[in-house]
Amino acid sequence: MAEREIPEEYLEGYARILEEVAATGRRLSRDELDSRRNLGERAAEAGFGLRALVRTHLTAARDAWPRGRDDSAEEALAAVQQVVDAFAEGYERAQRLAVRQEEAARREFIDDLLYGRSDLGLLAERAERFGLRLSHEHAVAVARGPVAYDEGDAVPRRVEQALISRFGDRSILLTTKDGRLLCVAPGHQGEVLTYFAKQAHAATDGGQVAVGRPQSGPGGVVQSYEEALSTLEIAERLGLDEPVLRAAELLVYPVLARDRQAMTDLVRNTLGPLTSARGGARPLLDTLTAYFDSGCVAAEAARRLALSVRALTYRLERIHKLTGANPAEPAHRYMLQTAVIGARLLAWPDEVL
């Protein structure tokens, strides 16, 4: 592609400055340096490359170079250095401002995208600037680590570089929000979020990643994002330690938690009697949790709790006596297990119902 020709306006007054400096040996004035900085800013805003601009200045310096006076060469060379330095300073200042404005626009877009605060039609138009077509399905993965992460931190940059190296652009948006890493990808490209989860888990020293279900339309990103956040919250309450959690595989938990009052009544009525046990409800609730998590295998549950099978059996009998429900009987098991899940979701008995 042919390089754009640099207009003469970005060299305005340059030859005159060189002539005067060569004749008098003076340094550039403050106004002259400011004028070079302003020209550098304008050139950057017009989209010209810095290398081409510097080359043009050097060519113009050669054409205006003082002839026949050896004692003026040093002053002219110093003037060229001052001009190019001031011009580059203005150019870089404009570039930094443009980057800050771009970052601000990107952050504003991401906030609007994830909170759904903007007009959906306008949001879809803005999204195309960042490579997203919101009329299609998108899914969001959210990764949390031991510390909070910002956009420019080493961990987000490392994950982004890995994604770009593997998939290129592919309409992927990687960002941070509230200290977490986020990846937005087209819904049909599940391999992107799988790879993101792998990279994020490694980069965050064993962090946990939740993947929301693909959702369509301008509001689909918000739905998938909120679903991923909810999955992380559920995992924390239930003590799920899997590195990757998929919302589609955990739908039973939001369904159970949807009617909070009904869940509260179930926990209170089913497990409430455990509070009268010596030591409170916590040891017996942990026993039920381990028993159900181990597939109702007493030996495995006892191992998880560091108990003998006899001690575990005694606890199960105590639960049966207090609640009237026998964990070993299928007819009672579903009610007890559902109540245990509800207790974990509601943080009972640590939280009063």
N, C-alpha and C positions, 0 to 999 in steps of 0.2 A: 504494500500500500504506500503510495507517494506521501511524503511528509508535507504537512501544510507549510506554506511560505509565511514567514514571520513579517507582519506589516511594519512599515517604517514608523508607525506611531509609537512602538515600544522602544525606539531608539531616539526619540525626540530630545534634542539638545545634547546628545552624546558627543557628536563630533566637535561641537563648540566647546564643550567642557575640556576635551582633550587638547584642543588648540590653545585654550587659555592656560591650562596647567603647564603645557610644554613651554609657553612663552614666559610665564611668571614663576613657575615652580611652586605655586600655592597648592593647598589641599582643598578638597571639595568642601563647600559650605554646608551647613545643616539643611538649608532649603533644597540644595541640589541632591543631597542624600535622601531626603524625604521624597523628592520627586521620583528618584529611582525606585524607592520602596513601593510607591504608589503604582508605578508602571509594572513592577513585578506582581503586585496583587491583581491588577487588571489582566495581565497575561495569564495568570493562573486561572482566573475566573473564566477567561475565554477558552481555556482548555489546551493551551500550547504546552509542549513538553519543555522541561527545564534544560535538558541537554541541548535541544535545538536553539533555545533562547541564548544560552551561553555561547554556543558556536557562532550565532549571529553577531553577538557583541564582539567576539574576538575578530571576526572578519571585518566588522566596521572599524575596529581599532587599527587593524592593519592598513585599511584604506586611508584612515585619518592620521596615520603615524607621522610625527614630525620628521621632515627630511633635512639632511645637511647639518643637523645640530646634535652632536653626540652627547652634549651635556644635558639635553632635555629628555633623553630616552628613559632615564631612571624615574623622573617625575611623571612621565606619561604612563609608564608601566604601573606605578603606584596608583595613578588615577584609575586605570583600567581595573585594578584590584578592588579599589573602593567602590566603583560603579557596580561591578559584577557582584560583590559581596552584598551591597545594599539591595540590589535588584533581587538576588536570591533570598534575602531575608524577607522582603515583601511577598515574594512568591510562596515561601514556606509558611508565612503567617496566614495567607489566604487559604493554603491547603489545610492547615490545622483548623481554621475556622470552618471550612467545608466538612472536614471529618467530624468535628463536634456537632455541627448541624445535622449531619447524616445520622450520627449516633443518637441524637435527641429525637429525630424523626422515627428512627427504628424503635427506640424504647417506647415512644408514645404509641406507635402502631402495635407493638407487642402487648402493652397494657390494655389497649382497646380490644385487641383480639382475644385476650384471655379473660377479660371481664365483660365483654359484649356491650361496651358503653357507647359505641359509635353506631351511626346509621349503617345497617348491614350492606346496603348498596354501595355506599361510599367506602366502607371497610373492604369490600371485595375489590374495588378499583385500586385502593392503596396496596392491597395484598400482592397484586401482580408485580408491583415494583420490587417486592422481596421474593419473587419466584413462586408465590402460592396462588393457586386457582381455587378459590373457596367454593365454587360451584361443584367441585369434586369432593369425594370422601377424603377425610384426613383423620389421622390418629396421633395421639400425643403420649410420649413416654416421659416420666418424671423420675429423676434420680436424686436421692439424698445421701449425703455422706456424713462423716463425723464432724465436719465444719461447714460453715456457710461459704458459698462460692459467688463471686462476682464475674461479670462478663469478661474482664481482661485477665483473670487469674490463669495460672499455668494449667490447671486441670481442665477448664472448659476449652482452652486453646488446644490441648493435647487431644481431647476427644473430637473436636472439630476437625483437626488435621487428619485424624484416623478415618473419619467419615468421608472427607473430601477425597482422600487417597483411594478409598475403596469404591465410592459411588460417584465421585464427581459432584456436580451441582444437584441434579435430580430433584429440584424443588424441595430441598430440605432446609428447614429453619432450626438452627441451634441457638439457644439463648439461656439466660438464667432468670430466675424469678424467686424472690424471697429466699435466697441462699441455695436454691435447688437448680439442678441442670434440667433443661427441657429440650426435647427434640420433637418437632412437628414434621410429619412425613405423609405422603399420599397413602390413603388407606389400603391400596392394593400392593404396596411395597413393604410388606411385613418384615422382609429381611433387613430393611434399613433400621427399624426400631430394635430388632433382635441384636444387630451388630452394635447399635448404640448402647443397649443394655450391657452387653459384654464389655465394651470399652469403658463405660461409666463405672461399672462394678470394679474393674481393675484400677482405674484412675483415682477412684475415691476410697481406695484401701478397703474394699469389701462393702461399699455402700449398697443400698437396696434400690431397685428400680421397679416402678409400677407402669404398666402399659394399659392405656384406656382403649376402649373399642373404637373402631372406625365409625365416624359420624359424617353425614353429608350436609352440605349447605354452609352458608357463612357462619352460622352458629354452631356448626359441628365441632370446630376446634375447641370452643368453650366447653361443650358437653364432654368431649373426650378428656380434656384437661382436668375438669372437676371430678370425673370418674377416676382418673389416675390418682389424684390427691386423696379421694375418699378411700381408695384401695390401700394407700400408704397408711392412712389413719387406722383403718381396720386391722392392718397387719401389726401395727404397733399395739393396739388394744388386745389382739388375740395372741401376741407373741410369735407371729409367723416370721421365720428367719430365712425363708427362701430368698436367694439373690434377685430373682425376677418374678414378679407377681403380675398376672394378667387378669384384668377386671372381668373378662368374659368367663374365667374359671372360678370366680369368687362371687358370683351374682347372688348366691343364697344369703350372704351376710347383709347386703343392703336391703334385701327383701325383708329379712327378719327385723332389721332395725327401723324399717319405714314407719311402723306403728309403734312409737316409743312407749305410749301408755300401755298397750297390750303386752309389750315385752316386759315392762316394769312390773305389771301385775303377775305375769308368769314367774319371773324371778322371785318376787316377794312371796308369792303363795307356795311355790315349789321348793325353793331353797332357803326361805326365811327361817325355818326351824333349825337350820344348821348353826345359827348364831347362839343358840343355847348350849352348844357343846363346849366342853372345857377347851380353852385355847381359841374359841371363836370359830367362825365359819371358814376362815382361810385354809387351814390344813385339810379339811374335808373337801372343800372346793377344788384344791390342787389335786387331791386324790381322784376325784371324778374327771378332772381335765386329763390327767395322765392315763387314766383307765380308758377313756374314750379315744384319746389320741393314739393309743397303742392297739386299737382295734378290739378292745375289751379282753385283752389277753393279760391275765393277772400277773404272770411271771414278768412280762415285759414292763408293765406298769410299775411293779415293785422295783425293778431295776432302775427305772427312770427316777423314782423317788428315793432311791437308796434305802429301801425298806425290805424286810423279809416278806415272803408271800403271806405268811401267817398274819403279820402286822397289817398288810394291805387288806386281807380278807376281813379282819376285825373292823377296819375303817369302813369298808363297804357295808358291813352289817350294821354299824352305827348309823350310817346314812339312811339305810332302810328303816331302822327303828325311828329316827327323828322325822323323816319326811313321809314315811308310808310308801315310798316308791323303791322298788328293788332294782339296782342298776344291772343285775344279771338277767333280769326278765325282759324279753323283747317288748312286751306290752308297756312297760314303764320306761324303757331305755330312751325312746325317742323324746318323750317329754323332758326327762332329766337332761339329755344331751342338748336339747334346744335351750333349756333354761341355763345351762352352763355357758353356752355360746352367748346368750343374752347377758349373763353376768359379766362376761369379759368385755362385751361391747359397751356395757353401762358402767364399767369399772367398779362393780360391786364385789366385795363388801367395803372397799375403800371409800366409795362414794355412797352417801345415804340416799336411798330411793324414796 
